Amino acid sequence: MINMMRAELYRLTKSKSFYVFWIGSVLTFLISVIYQSPGGISFGAPLDYSDDIKLDIVQTAMNFTFYFFLIIPVFCIISSEFSEHTIKNTITSAVSKKKYFTAKYVFTLVYSLLSFLTVNILFYIVNRIVNGENYSSPIGEYAKALFGQFPLFIAIVSVFIFLAFLFRKGAAFNAVTIITPIVYTTVSLVLFGIGETKKAAEKLLSYEISTMISRLAIGCTDSYRAKCYIGCAAVTVLSFVLGYVLFTKRELE
């Protein structure tokens, strides 16, 4: 399995997607550092934070951008093998479907999360050097905000992995992962405008992905955080189990 992961890393570094991910991620944060203003994508409610919260923490609250960036490594590592029909060459008598899925899942999850951490830590270092303490929080506060989001991003990547094995074709995977948060937010807002469903819509919006990302970074109640983490744990386990069963029982095309 270790040799499979080494081969995956080598193949990944030779793909254009590898450079698209890193260049795009770094440029996004460099713009924030240069203009001393947080930047990113948010579909939920506008960020509500006090003036004493510094740039690095607010930028972390905008990490919903990584929802879209993390589609890239999952597509490159998993979907591309289905699209290029090379998966049958990998799965042999020495590499079973069970071993293949486990190696793919572990490598994709670890690589995606390490990339997420690396870019955010790089942003913190560059921002502190360039903009100084006026725009930079103590490392402990920043780490608390960043790692507070970690269970959520584990769940996000796990769902991406499951969808990659479910749809197999890269076009379907990309379409579903990109459009899902847009549809979720749109439906919630429509329901919010209807009197009978307003309370249910408020609940849906409070657990919209970008809203959870921002609240887990800037601050939320212990009850809200616990519910988020329990939900993330359930989604992570369910995604792995369903993906494992689906791939091992389904015939390769």
Salt bridges, closest charged atoms under 4 A:
GLU8 OE1 - ARG11 NH2 3.01
GLU8 OE2 - LYS104 NZ 2.54
GLU81 OE2 - ARG11 NH2 3.73
GLU81 OE2 - LYS104 NZ 2.58
GLU133 OE2 - ARG128 NH2 3.70
